[in-house]
Amino acid sequence: MSETVYDREQQAEEQGEVQCDPRAAHKAAKKRVFLEQLTITSSIKQSREVAGIPNSTLHSWKNNDPDFAAAWLKALAEGYALLEMEMLERARHGVERKIFYHGKHVETVRDYDHKTALTLLRMHKETVALVRAAQAELAVEKEPVRDTLDEKLKKINVRLRAFQAEKRRKRLGADHDEERASVIDDA
């Protein structure tokens, strides 16, 4: 994802560049906390509460600050990606569940959420198909590209050999001319 104004502000803060207006710094800090929480929780309400931002203020910032609105969407997308990875992990490896009998732990079993696994598979079926198609297309395209490159290399080699032969011929011709000149000078 692209860097936002809030990422740059945080970098400036980390490098020791101090902002002049304490209110602006406080506002930027609240925005940053909100966005970090939104990435972690994917919950606007919970993120707003953790950051201590009134709902009306939050939506005013979103409506009037395009950079904040973009950072909001980026945080939500990252949060959903994290959630999806967690769900995928649970679907693949299951979740441990303890079994108790008369108040005593007797066994631990692993439960698998097949419904979530199937939902995730359905969601990604099209993506996987597109990736496979793109890979197949690249594999098919590689051969003509390789053939074209081979042809170009052969032409370059022919031109290089011709150039080297011409250079040798000129050098031999110059050497021959020098021999003639020395023979004439000796006479």
LINUR-V538580 format. One record per pair of residues at least 24 apart in sequence whose ideal C-beta (glycine too) atoms are under 8 Angstrom apart, sorted by the first residue. I is the first residue (numbers start at 1). GAP is how many residues later the second one is. D is the distance in whole Angstrom. If there is no record, write none. Layout:
# LINUR-V538580
i: <I/I>
gap: <GAP/GAP>
d: <D/D>
This chain:
# LINUR-V538580
i: <1/1/1/2/4/4/4/4/5/5/5/6/6/6/6/6/6/7/31/31/31/34/35/35/35/36/38/38/38/38/39/39/39/39/40/40/41/42/42/42/42/42/84/87/87/88/90/91/91/91/92>
gap: <73/76/77/72/63/66/67/70/62/63/66/25/26/29/61/62/65/64/30/37/40/24/36/37/40/39/34/37/38/41/36/39/40/43/39/42/38/34/37/38/40/41/36/29/33/32/26/25/26/29/25>
d: <5/7/7/8/6/6/4/7/4/8/7/6/6/6/7/7/5/8/7/6/8/7/5/7/5/8/7/4/6/6/4/5/5/7/7/7/7/7/4/6/8/6/7/6/6/6/7/5/4/6/8>
